[in-house]
Amino acid sequence: MTALLRLLFFGLIFLTIVYFALSWYFRAEHRRRMEHDWEEAGRPGTREAYVAAGMEQYEQSLRRKLIWLVYIVPVTAVLIIIYVTNIA
C-alpha cells in the first residue's frame, strides 16, 4: 500500500512538472507565432493589442484544454494496469 501511495505522490509531482512545462512551452510558442504574424500581416494596430487578442483566443482553444491529457492518460493507464493485474 505504501508503494502505491509513493507511486501516486511522485507520479503526480512528475505529471505536474510536465504539465507546467508543456503549458509554458505552448503558450510561449503561440506568443512567438502571434508576434511573427503581426509582422507578416503588415502590422495592423499595436503589437501588444494584437498579441493580447491572440493570447485571449489561445486561452479558449482546444489545444490548451488538451494539455490536461498529461494527467488523464497516465493515471488511466496505471489504473487499468492495476485492475488487469489484480483480476488475472
N, C-alpha and C positions, 0 to 999 in steps of 0.2 A: 504494500500500500504506500509506503514512503517513497518507493521508486517511482510510482505513478505520479505522486504529488510533486516530486522533484522534476520529473519529465514535464509536467504541466507548467510548473513555475518557470523553469528555464526556457522551455519552448515558447511560452507566451512572451517572455522578455525578448527572446531572439526574434519572434514574429513582429513585435512592436518596433524593434530597431529596423527590421526590413521594411515594415510599413512606412515609417517616417522617412527612411532613405528614399524609397520609391516615390513617396508623395512629394518630397522636396525636389527630386530629380525631374519628375514630370512637370511640376509647377515651374521650375527654372527653365526647362526646355520650352514650355509653352510661352513663357515670357520672352525668351530669346526669339522664338518664331514670330511673336507679335511685333517685336521691335524691328525684325527684319522685314516683315510685311509692311510695316509703316513706311519704311524707307523705300520699298519697291512700289508702293501704291502712290507715290508722288507726295507723300507727307500731308495727308488730309488732317487738319486740325493740329492740336498739340500732341506730342508724343505720349505724355503722361495720361491724357484722357483716352487716347486710342488704346494704349496698353491696359489701362484700368477697365475699359469696356470689354476687352478681350478676356481679361482675367475673371471678370464677373461671369462671362459666358462659360469659362472653364469651370468655375465653381459649381455650375449647374449641369455639367457634362456627364455623360455616361462613363468616360474614362476615369474620372475622379472617383466615381462610385465603384468601379470595378476593382480599385485598389483594395477594397475590403476583402476580396477573394484571397488575399495574403493570409487572412485569419481563417476563412471558411474552409478552403480546400485542405490544408494540412490537418486541421482539427478533425474534419470529417474523415479524412483518410486514417488517422490514428484511431478514431472511434470504430471505424469499420474493421480495421485490423484487430483491435481488441475483441470486438464482437465475434468475428470469424474464428479467432484463436480459441476463445472460450467455448464456442459451440462445438467445434470439431474435436 
